[in-house]
Amino acid sequence: MKTTKRDFIRFLGAMMVAATGAPALVGSASVSAGSAHPVGSPGARRRTYLIRNGAVITVDRATGVLPRADVLVRNGVIEKIGRGLSTSGAEVIDATDRIVMPGFVNSHYHMWSALGRSFTALDGGFSYYPAKIATSGLYTPEDFYNSVLLGCAELANGGTTTVHNWSHNTRSPAHADAELRAHQHSLLRARYSYGHVDKLSVDEVNRYEDLARVRREWFGERSPFDGLVHLGLNLRGPQQSTDVVFHEEMKFAKAIGLPVAIHAPQEAPNNVDAVDYERRGYLGPDFMIAHYVPASAADLGAMARTKTPLSFATHSELRLSSTGDARAALFAMRSAGLTISLSSDATSIAPPDMFEAMRFTWNLGVPWAGTPSERSKAVSVPEVIEMATINGAVAMGLGDVTGSITEGKRADIILVRTQDLNMGPIGNIETAIVQSGSAANVDTVMVDGRIVKRNGRLEAYDTRDIMRRARQSADRIRIAAGETLKF
């Protein structure tokens, strides 16, 4: 007997009920704290650590790469870097045959849809935008929690310690609370950029009616984040709203003093005008632009003068941009002197894997004969490491906090094994990270002086429960959108 698509949907629903003992949640805002350790719990304590005998990529230009060094961490701070360090009461972490480096910074990740990584169909060219449109309204607050915590666990596993959660489908106060609760439980450093409801009319001003409550309850004096998460705003920009609406929303953003992030178009026409934004006083270190592949030389000059950061989602620029060559855009951005950070955009476009992002960007960064880049230097291995660490920290206003192994900064540190089959034997330390490294080689991850991964195993997350909950959410959403997605 032939199995139809409808039969399969019924079967999938029955399997969900059998696995959970009850029908899938449809509208519940209740979320569990059992999948990770909240800040301050016994599983998330800071201790004094002496990371001994590692090869250290500091990403600090004054210090460089140390073939053999120790790093002393106390109260979440990098206290000392050097040889032969010792201190009483420290837990020693043997970093022999390990590369020690700062945790990665992902400057642009739509985490509400992390569990939708496989929602795009293989046939008919059904890709990111149609999948997002078909599913964005189906996510409950529970789904948001499950998705963001899944994303955080994957990031931590791969050595990312700081993420910009670019929330561009903030459907209700309960949805915002669910995302923030996931961040509370994740232990990662983050910016949460409060956004709009997906598919909001282009001529409707986003009033951010719940923002004051979110700011008070989650980021006020009683914030549960212990300083790890800060608040920002995601504006649609002229790509997804009219110019009038964008300028009205910018007026609001400037008045409340939160950092702003906008998408620039990845396709023609280029309706983001950085030169005009410089005149209006929008640009600056607290105004991040993602993509901006079609930016003119004048636009890039305006960004460089004002130290406006750019998030370059390498996979996305190649997959979604129809304005020309992403390689040419990368060289133009670099030539203009922009602070270029790396990001993953959305899981249905690329994995939030900073090893892959570095490797892909390094391979992309080769000058082309007969183009404006032909006399440029190729993008180097140290450059892409900076893009994945300190540049992302600077882009998020955290350059004095994280992004390098520097005395006085917070201890966001990863250890990468060098004796795994895909890594050894080691020649150049930085080259090994970019050309060979993967999440599977990440041995230890420390965020703000707390260990979340040790000996290759996530300690701060119940990965089985996270996957069970994410699968339940994803299955329910796929069933609800099945006829549209044509999976």
C-alpha positions in Angstrom: 0.0 0.0 0.0 1.4 3.4 -0.9 2.1 5.8 2.0 0.8 9.3 1.4 2.2 12.5 2.8 -1.0 12.8 4.9 -0.4 9.3 6.3 3.2 10.3 7.2 2.0 13.4 9.0 -0.5 11.3 11.1 2.3 8.8 11.8 4.7 11.5 12.9 2.0 13.0 15.2 1.3 9.6 16.7 5.0 9.0 17.4 5.2 12.4 19.2 2.3 11.4 21.5 3.9 8.1 22.1 7.3 9.6 23.0 5.9 12.3 25.3 2.9 10.6 26.8 0.7 13.6 25.8 -0.1 15.6 22.7 2.5 18.1 21.7 2.3 21.5 23.4 0.6 24.1 21.2 0.5 27.3 23.1 2.1 26.8 26.4 4.6 29.5 27.7 5.9 27.1 30.4 9.5 26.2 30.0 11.7 23.8 31.9 14.9 24.8 33.8 16.1 21.2 33.7 18.1 21.4 30.5 20.9 23.6 31.7 22.3 25.1 34.9 21.0 28.6 35.7 23.7 31.2 36.8 24.7 30.5 40.4 23.7 26.9 40.5 26.2 24.3 41.8 26.9 23.2 38.2 28.0 26.7 37.2 30.3 28.0 39.9 33.4 30.0 39.2 36.6 28.6 40.6 40.3 29.5 40.4 41.9 27.7 37.4 45.4 27.4 36.3 45.5 26.4 32.6 49.0 25.0 32.3 51.4 24.3 29.4 49.2 25.2 26.4 49.9 26.8 23.1 48.2 30.1 23.5 46.6 32.2 20.6 45.9 35.3 22.6 44.4 37.4 19.7 46.1 40.3 21.5 48.4 42.0 19.0 50.7 43.1 21.9 51.2 39.5 23.0 50.7 37.4 19.9 51.0 33.6 19.9 52.7 31.9 22.8 54.0 28.4 21.9 53.9 27.4 25.5 52.3 29.4 28.4 50.0 29.2 31.4 46.8 31.2 32.0 45.6 31.9 35.5 41.9 32.6 36.0 40.4 33.9 39.2 36.9 35.1 39.9 36.1 34.9 36.2 39.0 37.2 35.3 42.2 36.4 33.3 44.6 37.4 36.0 48.0 36.4 34.6 49.5 34.9 31.4 53.1 33.6 31.5 55.4 30.6 32.0 55.7 28.6 35.2 52.7 30.2 36.9 51.6 28.9 40.3 49.0 29.8 42.9 47.6 28.0 45.9 44.1 26.6 45.8 43.8 26.6 42.0 42.4 23.7 40.0 45.0 22.8 37.4 43.8 22.2 33.8 46.5 20.4 31.9 46.7 22.0 28.4 49.5 19.9 27.1 48.7 19.1 23.4 46.0 21.8 23.5 45.6 25.1 21.8 44.3 27.7 24.2 42.4 30.6 22.7 39.5 33.0 23.3 36.0 31.7 22.7 34.4 32.6 19.4 31.9 35.5 19.0 29.0 35.0 16.6 27.7 38.5 15.8 24.4 37.6 14.0 22.3 34.6 14.7 18.5 34.3 14.5 18.2 31.8 17.4 14.4 31.6 17.5 14.6 29.4 14.4 17.6 27.3 15.3 15.5 24.1 15.4 14.3 24.8 11.9 17.6 24.0 10.3 16.1 21.3 8.1 12.8 23.0 7.2 14.0 23.9 3.7 13.0 21.4 1.0 15.4 20.0 -1.5 13.0 20.1 -4.5 11.7 23.2 -6.2 14.3 25.6 -4.7 12.3 25.9 -1.5 14.8 27.8 0.6 15.2 30.1 3.6 12.6 32.8 3.0 9.7 30.6 2.0 10.4 28.3 4.9 10.6 31.2 7.4 7.3 32.7 6.0 5.6 29.3 6.3 6.7 28.6 9.8 7.4 31.8 11.7 3.8 32.2 13.0 3.7 28.7 14.3 6.3 28.9 17.0 5.0 29.0 20.6 6.9 30.5 23.5 7.9 26.9 24.4 9.3 26.5 20.9 11.3 29.7 21.3 12.8 28.4 24.6 13.6 25.0 23.1 15.2 26.6 20.0 17.3 29.2 21.7 18.6 26.6 24.3 19.4 24.2 21.5 21.3 26.9 19.7 23.2 27.9 22.8 24.2 24.3 23.6 25.5 23.9 20.0 27.4 27.1 20.2 29.0 26.1 23.5 29.9 22.7 22.1 31.7 24.3 19.2 33.6 26.9 21.3 31.4 30.0 20.8 31.2 31.8 24.1 29.4 35.0 22.9 26.4 35.3 20.6 24.2 38.1 19.2 20.7 36.7 19.3 19.1 38.8 16.6 15.4 38.2 17.4 13.5 39.1 14.3 10.3 37.3 15.2 9.5 38.6 18.7 5.8 37.5 18.7 4.7 38.3 22.2 5.9 39.1 25.7 5.8 35.4 26.5 8.0 34.7 23.4 10.6 37.3 24.6 10.5 35.9 28.1 11.1 32.4 26.8 14.1 33.4 24.8 15.6 35.3 27.7 15.0 32.4 30.1 16.9 30.2 27.7 19.8 32.7 27.8 19.6 32.7 31.6 20.0 28.9 31.6 22.7 28.8 28.8 25.5 30.5 30.7 26.7 32.1 27.4 27.6 35.8 27.0 25.1 37.4 24.7 23.3 40.4 23.3 19.5 39.9 23.0 18.3 42.3 20.3 14.5 42.7 20.8 12.8 42.8 17.5 9.5 42.7 15.6 6.9 40.1 14.7 7.8 38.5 11.4 5.8 39.8 8.4 4.9 43.0 10.2 3.5 45.4 7.6 6.3 47.5 6.0 4.4 50.7 6.8 3.6 49.9 10.4 5.9 51.3 13.1 7.1 48.8 15.6 6.2 50.5 18.9 8.2 48.0 21.1 5.3 48.1 23.5 6.8 45.4 25.8 10.3 46.7 25.7 10.1 48.8 28.9 9.0 45.7 30.9 11.7 43.5 29.4 14.3 46.1 30.2 13.1 46.5 33.8 12.5 42.8 34.6 15.4 41.2 32.8 18.1 43.9 32.7 17.3 46.0 35.8 18.8 45.9 39.3 17.5 42.3 39.8 18.7 41.0 36.5 19.3 37.2 36.6 22.1 37.4 34.0 25.0 38.3 36.3 26.2 40.7 33.6 26.4 38.1 30.8 23.5 39.3 28.7 22.9 42.8 27.5 19.9 44.3 25.6 19.8 45.7 22.1 17.2 46.5 19.4 16.7 44.8 16.1 15.2 47.3 13.6 13.9 46.1 10.2 15.7 48.9 8.4 14.6 50.0 5.0 15.0 46.5 3.6 11.9 45.4 5.5 10.1 48.7 6.2 9.6 52.0 4.5 12.1 54.8 4.9 9.6 56.8 7.0 9.0 53.9 9.3 12.7 53.2 9.7 13.5 56.8 10.6 10.6 56.8 13.1 12.0 53.6 14.7 15.5 55.1 14.8 14.2 58.2 16.6 12.8 55.8 19.3 16.1 53.8 19.4 18.2 56.9 19.8 16.0 58.2 22.6 16.2 55.1 24.7 20.0 54.6 24.1 20.1 50.9 23.2 22.5 49.5 20.6 20.9 49.0 17.2 21.3 46.3 14.5 19.8 46.3 11.0 19.9 44.1 8.0 21.2 45.5 4.7 19.8 44.1 1.5 21.6 41.1 0.0 19.9 41.9 -3.3 19.3 45.0 -5.5 18.4 47.7 -5.0 20.7 49.0 -2.2 18.3 51.0 -0.1 20.5 51.2 2.9 22.2 54.6 2.7 25.2 54.7 5.1 26.2 58.2 3.9 22.8 59.5 4.8 22.8 57.7 8.1 26.2 59.3 9.0 24.6 62.7 8.4 21.7 61.8 10.6 23.9 60.6 13.4 22.9 57.0 13.2 26.2 55.4 12.6 28.7 54.5 15.3 30.0 51.7 17.4 26.5 51.0 18.6 25.0 50.6 15.2 25.6 47.2 13.6 24.9 46.4 9.9 24.6 42.8 8.7 25.4 41.7 5.1 25.6 45.0 3.2 27.0 43.3 0.1 25.8 46.0 -2.3 27.4 48.9 -0.2 29.1 51.6 -2.3 32.6 52.8 -1.6 31.0 56.0 -0.1 28.8 53.8 2.2 31.8 51.8 3.4 33.8 55.0 4.0 31.0 56.4 6.1 31.0 53.2 8.2 34.8 53.3 8.6 34.8 56.9 9.7 32.2 56.3 12.4 33.6 52.9 13.5 30.3 51.2 12.5 30.7 47.4 12.8 29.7 45.0 10.1 28.6 41.4 10.5 29.6 39.2 7.5 27.7 36.0 7.3 29.9 34.3 4.7 27.6 31.4 3.8 24.6 33.6 3.6 26.3 36.3 1.5 27.1 33.6 -1.1 23.8 31.7 -0.9 21.3 34.7 -0.7 23.1 37.7 -2.2 22.1 38.4 -5.8 24.0 41.7 -6.1 27.3 40.3 -7.3 30.4 38.7 -5.9 30.6 38.3 -2.1 34.4 38.0 -2.5 34.5 41.5 -4.1 32.3 42.8 -1.2 34.6 41.3 1.4 37.7 42.9 -0.2 36.0 46.3 -0.5 34.9 46.1 3.2 38.4 45.1 4.2 40.0 47.8 2.1 37.8 50.5 3.6 39.1 49.5 7.1 35.8 48.2 8.6 35.6 46.0 11.7 34.4 42.8 10.0 33.0 40.1 12.3 31.7 36.7 11.3 28.3 35.3 11.8 26.0 32.4 10.8 22.7 34.2 10.2 20.2 31.3 10.3 20.7 27.5 10.7 18.7 26.8 7.5 21.5 28.7 5.6 24.6 27.7 7.6 25.5 26.0 10.8 26.6 28.3 13.7 30.1 26.8 13.4 32.8 29.4 13.6 35.5 26.9 12.5 33.6 26.5 9.3 33.0 30.3 9.0 36.7 31.0 9.4 37.8 28.4 7.0 35.2 29.4 4.4 36.1 33.1 4.7 39.8 32.4 4.5 39.2 30.4 1.3 37.0 33.1 -0.1 39.6 35.8 0.6 41.8 35.4 -2.5 42.3 38.3 -4.9 40.9 38.0 -8.3 42.9 39.0 -11.4 41.2 41.7 -13.4 39.2 43.0 -10.5 39.8 45.8 -7.9 41.1 43.2 -5.5 43.9 41.9 -7.7 46.6 44.0 -6.0 45.3 43.2 -2.5 46.8 40.8 -0.1 44.9 37.6 0.5 43.0 37.4 3.7 45.2 35.7 6.2 44.7 33.1 8.9 45.3 35.5 11.8 42.8 37.9 10.2 39.9 35.4 10.1 40.7 34.4 13.7 40.3 38.1 14.7 37.1 38.2 12.7 35.7 35.3 14.7 36.9 36.6 18.1 37.9 40.1 18.9 36.2 41.8 16.0 32.9 40.2 17.0 33.5 41.4 20.6 34.1 44.9 19.4 31.1 44.8 17.1 28.9 44.0 20.2 30.5 46.6 22.4 32.4 44.0 24.4 36.0 44.6 23.1 37.2 45.5 26.6 35.4 42.4 28.1 36.1 39.5 25.8 37.5 38.4 22.4 41.1 38.0 23.4 43.2 36.4 26.1 44.3 39.5 27.8 45.1 40.1 31.5 42.1 41.8 33.1 39.5 40.6 30.6 36.8 38.1 31.5 37.7 34.4 31.1 36.0 33.3 27.9 38.5 30.6 26.9 38.5 27.4 24.9 41.0 24.5 24.7 41.3 22.7 21.4 42.9 19.2 21.2 45.8 19.0 18.8 46.4 15.2 18.8 43.1 14.3 17.1 43.4 12.7 13.7 42.2 15.8 11.8 44.4 18.2 13.7 47.9 16.7 14.1 50.7 16.9 13.5 50.8 20.6 14.3 52.9 23.0 12.2 51.6 26.5 12.6 49.2 26.8 15.5 46.9 29.4 14.0 46.8 27.6 10.7 45.8 24.4 12.4 42.8 26.1 14.0 41.5 27.6 10.7 42.4 24.8 8.2 41.7 21.8 10.4 39.7 22.6 13.5 36.1 21.6 14.2 33.7 21.4 17.1 34.7 17.8 17.6 38.2 19.0 18.7 36.9 21.4 21.3 38.0 19.9 24.6 37.1 22.6 27.2 35.0 25.7 27.1 35.0 28.3 29.8 32.6 31.3 29.9 33.2 34.1 32.4 35.3 31.7 34.5 32.7 28.9 34.5 33.4 25.6 32.7 30.5 24.5 30.5 32.4 21.9 28.5 35.2 19.6 29.9 37.0 16.7 28.3 34.9 17.0 25.2 31.6 16.7 27.1 29.1 19.5 27.7 28.7 19.7 31.5 26.3 22.6 31.7 23.6 21.1 29.5 21.3 18.1 29.5 21.8 17.5 25.8 19.4 14.5 25.6 16.6 16.6 27.1 17.4 19.6 24.9 17.3 17.4 21.8 14.0 15.7 22.9 12.3 19.1 23.4 13.7 20.6 20.2 12.6 17.6 18.2 9.1 17.8 19.7 8.8 21.5 18.8 10.2 20.9 15.3 7.9 18.0 14.6 4.8 19.9 15.6 5.8 22.9 13.5 6.5 20.7 10.5 3.2 19.0 10.9 1.4 22.3 11.1 3.2 23.6 8.0 3.5 20.3 6.2 1.3 21.0 3.2 3.1 24.4 2.7 6.6 23.1 3.2 6.0 20.0 1.0 8.6 18.0 3.0 
